[in-house]
Amino acid sequence: MKLTPLNIITSAALVLALVMLFSPDQHNPVQKGMNGLLTGLCFLAAIIAFISDLIFRKFIPLLRNLWIVECAFIVFTLVLMVILKITFA
């Protein structure tokens, strides 16, 4: 099993989702609904990162190039999220 940036992102998203899932319930129902939404989004991010990692591994056999492409993919995704947040905020 190769260690790649998207593997790390997948693991982090799953850990964050499990921590939010098993954290003590908040008394505020609005906060509880948001916590459920964020937990679902973390699980969705983990699934997308896992599938993206499998696709990149299939098409990029060299580990060094795989790291470069996956890091570029992560940076591109983060920049796009910031641009969308600034545009629609």
GROMACS elastic network, one bead per residue, 0.5 to 0.9 nm:
[ bonds ]
;  ai    aj funct       b0    kb
    2     7     6  0.86438   500
    2    63     6  0.78462   500
    3     6     6  0.84797   500
    3     7     6  0.63764   500
    3     8     6  0.76158   500
    3    63     6  0.89069   500
    4     7     6  0.51974   500
    4     8     6  0.65860   500
    4     9     6  0.88986   500
    4    53     6  0.79457   500
    4    63     6  0.81765   500
    4    66     6  0.75863   500
    4    67     6  0.61839   500
    4    70     6  0.76837   500
    4    71     6  0.89895   500
    5     8     6  0.51096   500
    5     9     6  0.62954   500
    5    10     6  0.86441   500
    5    53     6  0.85412   500
    5    66     6  0.89798   500
    5    67     6  0.66185   500
    5    70     6  0.62930   500
    5    71     6  0.64770   500
    5    74     6  0.82714   500
    6    10     6  0.59787   500
    6    11     6  0.84875   500
    6    46     6  0.89727   500
    6    49     6  0.57068   500
    6    50     6  0.68153   500
    6    52     6  0.76644   500
    6    53     6  0.57369   500
    6    67     6  0.89578   500
    6    70     6  0.66643   500
    6    71     6  0.81712   500
    6    74     6  0.79998   500
    7    10     6  0.50519   500
    7    11     6  0.61848   500
    7    12     6  0.85760   500
    7    49     6  0.74512   500
    7    50     6  0.68060   500
    7    53     6  0.70528   500
    8    11     6  0.51658   500
    8    12     6  0.61214   500
    8    13     6  0.85701   500
    9    12     6  0.50911   500
    9    13     6  0.60415   500
    9    14     6  0.85521   500
    9    45     6  0.85966   500
    9    46     6  0.71936   500
    9    49     6  0.68782   500
    9    50     6  0.86215   500
   10    13     6  0.52041   500
   10    14     6  0.61811   500
   10    15     6  0.86234   500
   10    43     6  0.88756   500
   10    45     6  0.73780   500
   10    47     6  0.73344   500
   10    48     6  0.83776   500
   10    49     6  0.56834   500
   10    50     6  0.60842   500
   11    14     6  0.51903   500
   11    15     6  0.61440   500
   11    16     6  0.85578   500
   11    46     6  0.73036   500
   12    15     6  0.51486   500
   12    16     6  0.60701   500
   12    17     6  0.85167   500
   12    46     6  0.81229   500
   13    16     6  0.51149   500
   13    17     6  0.60595   500
   13    18     6  0.85769   500
   13    42     6  0.53114   500
   13    43     6  0.67175   500
   13    44     6  0.87850   500
   13    45     6  0.66640   500
   13    46     6  0.53876   500
   14    17     6  0.50652   500
   14    18     6  0.61048   500
   14    19     6  0.85311   500
   14    42     6  0.66786   500
   14    43     6  0.61927   500
   14    45     6  0.85899   500
   14    46     6  0.60802   500
   15    18     6  0.51441   500
   15    19     6  0.60834   500
   15    20     6  0.85800   500
   15    42     6  0.89378   500
   16    19     6  0.51214   500
   16    20     6  0.61809   500
   16    21     6  0.84867   500
   16    39     6  0.78045   500
   16    42     6  0.70076   500
   16    43     6  0.88819   500
   17    20     6  0.51566   500
   17    21     6  0.59646   500
   17    22     6  0.86325   500
   17    38     6  0.76886   500
   17    40     6  0.74303   500
   17    41     6  0.82438   500
   17    42     6  0.53441   500
   17    43     6  0.62046   500
   18    22     6  0.60672   500
   18    23     6  0.82636   500
   18    39     6  0.76320   500
   18    42     6  0.89989   500
   18    43     6  0.88211   500
   19    22     6  0.53910   500
   19    23     6  0.57825   500
   19    39     6  0.87874   500
   20    23     6  0.52048   500
   20    24     6  0.85139   500
   20    35     6  0.67813   500
   20    36     6  0.80480   500
   20    38     6  0.80819   500
   20    39     6  0.61306   500
   21    24     6  0.85959   500
   21    35     6  0.79057   500
   21    36     6  0.74713   500
   21    39     6  0.64042   500
   22    25     6  0.83290   500
   23    26     6  0.87921   500
   25    28     6  0.86840   500
   25    31     6  0.89868   500
   25    32     6  0.68164   500
   26    29     6  0.72607   500
   26    30     6  0.89862   500
   26    31     6  0.65452   500
   26    32     6  0.59150   500
   27    30     6  0.88816   500
   27    31     6  0.78934   500
   27    32     6  0.76347   500
   28    31     6  0.54002   500
   28    32     6  0.64402   500
   28    33     6  0.89411   500
   29    33     6  0.62417   500
   29    34     6  0.86915   500
   30    33     6  0.51820   500
   30    34     6  0.63271   500
   30    35     6  0.86171   500
   31    34     6  0.51096   500
   31    35     6  0.60619   500
   31    36     6  0.86564   500
   32    35     6  0.50304   500
   32    36     6  0.63160   500
   32    37     6  0.87373   500
   33    36     6  0.51517   500
   33    37     6  0.63115   500
   33    38     6  0.87197   500
   34    38     6  0.61059   500
   34    39     6  0.84543   500
   35    38     6  0.51494   500
   35    39     6  0.60461   500
   35    40     6  0.86016   500
   36    39     6  0.50348   500
   36    40     6  0.62029   500
   36    41     6  0.86150   500
   37    40     6  0.51562   500
   37    41     6  0.62084   500
   37    42     6  0.86720   500
   38    42     6  0.61194   500
   38    43     6  0.86483   500
   39    42     6  0.51304   500
   39    43     6  0.63529   500
   39    44     6  0.86557   500
   40    43     6  0.51366   500
   40    44     6  0.61470   500
   40    45     6  0.85808   500
   41    45     6  0.60233   500
   41    46     6  0.85316   500
   42    45     6  0.50106   500
   42    46     6  0.61678   500
   42    47     6  0.86861   500
   43    46     6  0.50763   500
   43    47     6  0.63109   500
   43    48     6  0.87188   500
   44    47     6  0.51434   500
   44    48     6  0.61918   500
   44    49     6  0.85457   500
   45    48     6  0.51287   500
   45    49     6  0.60000   500
   45    50     6  0.84703   500
   46    49     6  0.51439   500
   46    50     6  0.60632   500
   46    51     6  0.86433   500
   47    50     6  0.51127   500
   47    51     6  0.62006   500
   47    52     6  0.85151   500
   48    51     6  0.52376   500
   48    52     6  0.60070   500
   48    53     6  0.84695   500
   49    52     6  0.50667   500
   49    53     6  0.60247   500
   49    54     6  0.86711   500
   50    53     6  0.50998   500
   50    54     6  0.63706   500
   50    55     6  0.88000   500
   51    54     6  0.51122   500
   51    55     6  0.63011   500
   51    56     6  0.86962   500
   52    55     6  0.50930   500
   52    56     6  0.61387   500
   52    57     6  0.85376   500
   52    70     6  0.89042   500
   53    56     6  0.51588   500
   53    57     6  0.60736   500
   53    58     6  0.86314   500
   53    70     6  0.78302   500
   54    57     6  0.51293   500
   54    58     6  0.62737   500
   54    59     6  0.89407   500
   55    58     6  0.52346   500
   55    59     6  0.65929   500
   55    60     6  0.86584   500
   56    59     6  0.53837   500
   56    60     6  0.58108   500
   56    61     6  0.85543   500
   56    66     6  0.70127   500
   56    69     6  0.81193   500
   56    70     6  0.76056   500
   57    60     6  0.53082   500
   57    61     6  0.62224   500
   57    62     6  0.86362   500
   57    63     6  0.86198   500
   57    66     6  0.70363   500
   58    61     6  0.68316   500
   60    63     6  0.77348   500
   60    65     6  0.68972   500
   60    66     6  0.58084   500
   60    69     6  0.86741   500
   61    65     6  0.78973   500
   61    66     6  0.71985   500
   62    65     6  0.54752   500
   62    66     6  0.60926   500
   62    67     6  0.87801   500
   63    67     6  0.62050   500
   63    68     6  0.87198   500
   64    67     6  0.52649   500
   64    68     6  0.64590   500
   64    69     6  0.88283   500
   65    68     6  0.50575   500
   65    69     6  0.61473   500
   65    70     6  0.84939   500
   66    69     6  0.52405   500
   66    70     6  0.60006   500
   66    71     6  0.84026   500
   67    70     6  0.52380   500
   67    71     6  0.59458   500
   67    72     6  0.84308   500
   68    71     6  0.52743   500
   68    72     6  0.61328   500
   68    73     6  0.85864   500
   69    72     6  0.50801   500
   69    73     6  0.61020   500
   69    74     6  0.86874   500
   70    74     6  0.61838   500
   70    75     6  0.86128   500
   71    74     6  0.50815   500
   71    75     6  0.61711   500
   71    76     6  0.84895   500
   72    75     6  0.51120   500
   72    76     6  0.59726   500
   72    77     6  0.84775   500
   73    76     6  0.50970   500
   73    77     6  0.61011   500
   73    78     6  0.86384   500
   74    77     6  0.51081   500
   74    78     6  0.62059   500
   74    79     6  0.86425   500
   75    78     6  0.51181   500
   75    79     6  0.61183   500
   75    80     6  0.85118   500
   76    79     6  0.51804   500
   76    80     6  0.60887   500
   76    81     6  0.86048   500
   77    80     6  0.51027   500
   77    81     6  0.61821   500
   77    82     6  0.87164   500
   78    81     6  0.50738   500
   78    82     6  0.62766   500
   78    83     6  0.86635   500
   79    82     6  0.51297   500
   79    83     6  0.61673   500
   79    84     6  0.86062   500
   80    83     6  0.50873   500
   80    84     6  0.61272   500
   80    85     6  0.85305   500
   81    84     6  0.51531   500
   81    85     6  0.60797   500
   81    86     6  0.86268   500
   82    85     6  0.50333   500
   82    86     6  0.61372   500
   82    87     6  0.84864   500
   83    86     6  0.51987   500
   83    87     6  0.60326   500
   83    88     6  0.86199   500
   84    87     6  0.50183   500
   84    88     6  0.60483   500
   84    89     6  0.81798   500
   85    88     6  0.54351   500
   85    89     6  0.56496   500
   86    89     6  0.53254   500
